[in-house]
Amino acid sequence: MSAHQMTIRRAAAADLPAIGDIYNYFVATSSCTFDTEPRPADGWHEWLKEHDDRTPAIVAIEAGRVVGWGSLSRWNNRCAYRFSVEDSVYVHKDAHGRGIGRCVLTELLRVARQHGHHNVIAQIAGDQPISEALHVALGFRKAGCLEKIGHKFDRWIDVGIWQLRLAQGNDAGPARS
């Protein structure tokens, strides 16, 4: 996919119906999210408010349509984790295999580096090899596995914890002000 065919930008309120449609499809059909009930439309406005410059929500637009989205979220709310974020990437069911997920994740990693995050974490269900391959292609390594941690579709599902250390040359910690 060439860059002129797709635009990646910050998500806006007008994008929320498409974001919700993409996500809720996977709630019903996949283990790539552990939500088991569709997220209601009014819940997406609060979700968008939680995403700022350091932890943005972004969309991939093609021919005027949202074909994918991604976000960075705090990995954990405890203060010592403040330099680590978690990524989420979703691509419309009819747009898989065209590099959209890679473009979205690449942009999230660019933003994470720009804002001084030290780690990006991905939690990937064990039956999602395409998501694993995407993360490996962009430098993530498997840091561990939580066995049979989620229960969806009448079965237990493992979750791999994947990590990309962004600041490998600066492991002494962030500068103090």
N, C-alpha and C positions, 0 to 999 in steps of 0.2 A: 504494500500500500504506500503510495507516495504521499508526501507531506501536504501537497496541495489538495488532496481529496478529503482530508480529515483535519479538524481543528480541535485542539485541547485547550480548555479554559476553565476558570473557576465555575463551579455550579452556582446557579441562581434559582430563585424561587420558581420561576417558570419551568425549570427542568425537573422539578420534583415529581410530577405525575409520571414522566418517563423513567426516572430513577426508581420510583416505587414499582412500576410495572416490571422492569428488568429484575429487580430484587425479588419481588413476590413470586415471580415465575420459579425462581430457584428455591424459594422457601417450600413450594409445593412439590418440586420434582428432584431435588438434589441435596446431597449432604454438604455442599460447599458453604452453606450457612446452617447453623444449628437452631435458628428460629424454626418453630413448627407451625406457627400461625402467621398469615400475611400481616405485614405492618400496615396499619390504617393510614389513609392519606394525611390526616391531620398530624400524625406523628413525625412525618418527614420535615415539617417546618422546624420543630425543635431540634431534630438531627442536624439540619443545616446550620442552625445557630451555634451548635457546638464546634463547628469547624471554622477556624480562623486562618491567618497567614501561616502559622507554624504547623497547623494540622488541617490542611485544606480538604475540601471535597471538590473534585474536578469531573468534568464530563468530556467525552469524545463525541464530536459532532460531525456527521457525514450527511451531505445533501440536506442540511437543515434539521436533522433528526439525531437525537441522543442514541448512540449505538453502544456506549459503554460508559462506565463511571468508576471512580476510585476515590479513596480517602485515606488520610492518615489520622490516627486517633492515638490518644495517650495509651501507652502500653499498660500502665498501672497508675492509679491516682496517688500513690504514696510518693512523697517528694523526691526521694533518692532515684526514682525511675524517670525523672522529668526529661532526660536526654534520650529516652527510647520511645519509639512510636511503633504502632502496628499498622500494616497496610491492609486495605481491602480493595479488590478489583473484581468488577462484574462486567460481562459483555453480553449484549442482547443475544438471545438464543439463535437468531437468524444471522448473526455476524461473526460467529466463531471461525477461527482458522485464518484470519486475515491480518493478524498482527496488532489488533486493537488493544488487547490486554497488555502486550509488550510496550506499546506506546504510552498507555496510561501508567503502568508501573514505572517506566523510565522517567516520566515526568514527576511522579511522586518521589522517586529517589533523588532527582535533581533538587526538588523543593526541600527534602529532608536535609540534604547536604548544605544547601543555602542557609538554612536556619540552625545549623550547628547540632543537629541530632547526632548521637553517637551510634545508635543501633536502629535498624528497622527489623521488626519481628513479623513473621507470618505464621498464623495458626492454620494448618491445612489438613483437612480430613484425609485419612489414609487411603481413601478410594478416589482421590482426585489427582491422578498422575499428570494431567495437563497443567494444573496449577503448580505442582511440584517442579515440573520441567521448566516452566516460565521463570520461577524464582531461581532455580539453579542457573539458568542461562544468564541471569542478571547478577550472579555472584553470591547468592544465599547458600548457606550450608545447613544441613540438618543438625540441630543442637540437641534434640531429644524427642521423645515420644511419650504422650500420655495415653496409656492403653485403655481401650474400652471406656473412654471418658464421656462420650456422647451417646444418646439413645434416640434414634430416629428411624422411621420406616421399619419398626419392630426388630431392630438389630443394634448391637453395640458397635461403635465406631471409634477407632484410634484417631488421635490428632497429633500430627508432627509439628514440632516447634522449629521453625526455620529462622535463621538469623543472618543479617548482613551487617557487619561492623563497618561503619562509614569512616571512622576516624582512627584507623589502625596506627597511624604515626603519632597520635596524640593521646595515648592511653593514660597520661598523667592526670587528666581531668580538665574541665573547662577553666578558662581564666576567671579569676575572681575580680569583682569590681569593687 
